Amino acid sequence: MKFFNLLVLTLCFCACASGHRIENVKLVNTQKDKPVFMNDGQKRTVLKMSFDINKKNYNFLLLATKKENYINFKIFGDFASVISSVNLRGGNFDYEIIPPFSTDEITQALEEILLTLFEKNADLIKQSEKVAVYKQGALKQKYYFNEGDNLPYKLKQTSPLANKTFLFENYKDGVPQNITVKAKFNLIEINFDLLAHD
């Protein structure tokens, strides 16, 4: 009888120990990813930006090129004219060409969007099965995941300027092909369509 009790106790102990190991493996495998362009070895990304102002549609091309220790962004308008050129280096922006339509508010909003889509350095505050929260300077970013997914479908960004919602759609090889950014109670909407990423 003592042998039987000892056997049952041993089996229970082994089951608890192995169950704990399985839980740890499960936690490791649920690591969530942020959809950041040029996260790996990519050198170039081209996005079509479109938005409406006063019932008129505007389209631009955003070309991001990875250099040795920074990313250069060029915004092209009509007839392939360069409207803006700016370098992102360690979370800081250095303008070579300032866009003519620029105001402090527009510049800050554009910089916050570029930081979100291209700068991978952010501090993870907390992570669960469906939410991951990051801090990046003055920005707080809360990513939302469908159950079992590693890549988010939505991001809510808290900013001193204006809170924004990013919707990530049509993933291909872990990269969203369409991104919609909404702000100011959905009165502002910017659409990004991925044209090239290599």
Secondary structure, DSSP 8 states (H G I E B T S, - for coil): -HHHHHHHHHHHHHHHHHHHHHHHHHHHHT------TTSSS--EEEEEEEEEETTEEEEEEEEEEE-SSSEEEEEE-GGG-EEEEEEEETTEEEEEE--TT--HHHHHHHHHHHHHHH----EEEEE-SSEEEEEETTEEEEEE--TT-SS-SEEEEE-SS--EEEEEEEEETTEEEEEEEEETTTTEEEEEEEEEE-
